[in-house]
Amino acid sequence: MKAVAAFFFLGLVVIAFSVDDEIPEGVNCPAQDPENATHVPHPTNCNLFYTCSGGWPILSSCPAGLHFNAELEVCDWPDSANCTASAED
């Protein structure tokens, strides 16, 4: 039973460390975290955005029906968000 638990744990560790460590093209996170979180739009999907942490983007999504408003850095109604990327949900 210990061997099964160890194998399962090892699998979780491999999954956790196999995250793609490349910053997507068009996503610019500041190298240092400012006092407040920085959020940047996804380059091709209005429903998605990135929260920057330590210079690295963390993918997030808006609730269904909302788009990321890059000016206000919040999820907003599509008419107010003025997103020019695709409108995929």
C-alpha positions in Angstrom: 0.0 0.0 0.0 2.9 2.4 0.7 4.3 1.8 -2.7 1.0 2.7 -4.3 0.8 5.9 -2.2 4.4 6.8 -3.1 3.7 6.2 -6.8 0.6 8.4 -6.6 2.5 11.2 -4.8 5.3 11.0 -7.4 2.7 11.4 -10.2 1.3 14.5 -8.6 4.8 16.0 -8.2 5.6 15.3 -11.9 2.3 16.9 -13.0 2.9 20.0 -10.7 6.4 20.6 -12.2 5.5 19.9 -15.8 3.8 23.3 -16.3 4.9 25.1 -19.4 7.3 27.8 -18.2 7.1 29.9 -21.3 5.4 33.3 -21.2 2.8 33.4 -23.9 3.5 35.8 -26.8 1.9 39.2 -26.3 1.7 38.9 -22.5 3.9 41.4 -20.6 4.1 41.0 -16.9 6.3 43.3 -14.8 9.4 41.6 -13.5 8.7 42.9 -10.0 5.2 42.7 -8.4 3.8 46.2 -7.8 1.9 47.0 -4.6 -1.3 46.0 -6.3 -1.8 42.9 -8.6 -1.3 43.4 -12.3 -3.8 41.8 -14.7 -3.2 41.7 -18.4 -5.6 40.6 -21.2 -5.2 37.3 -23.1 -4.1 38.1 -26.6 -6.8 36.1 -28.4 -9.7 35.4 -26.0 -11.8 38.2 -24.3 -13.0 35.8 -21.6 -9.4 35.1 -20.4 -6.8 37.2 -18.6 -3.5 36.8 -16.7 -2.7 37.7 -13.2 1.0 38.5 -12.9 3.0 37.1 -10.0 6.8 37.5 -9.8 6.9 38.3 -13.5 5.0 35.2 -14.5 1.4 35.1 -15.9 -1.2 32.9 -14.2 -4.2 32.2 -16.5 -7.6 33.2 -15.2 -11.0 33.5 -16.7 -14.0 35.8 -16.3 -17.4 34.3 -15.4 -19.5 33.2 -18.3 -20.9 36.2 -20.3 -18.2 38.7 -19.2 -15.1 39.9 -20.9 -11.8 41.2 -19.4 -11.7 45.0 -19.4 -7.9 45.8 -19.8 -8.4 49.5 -18.8 -10.0 48.7 -15.5 -8.3 45.3 -15.0 -11.7 43.6 -14.1 -14.3 41.4 -15.7 -17.0 43.5 -17.3 -20.0 43.4 -19.6 -18.8 42.9 -23.2 -20.1 46.3 -24.3 -18.1 48.0 -21.6 -14.9 45.9 -21.8 -14.1 47.0 -25.4 -12.1 43.8 -26.0 -10.7 43.5 -29.5 -9.7 39.9 -29.3 -12.1 37.0 -30.0 -15.2 36.7 -27.8 -14.8 33.0 -27.0 -16.3 31.9 -23.7 
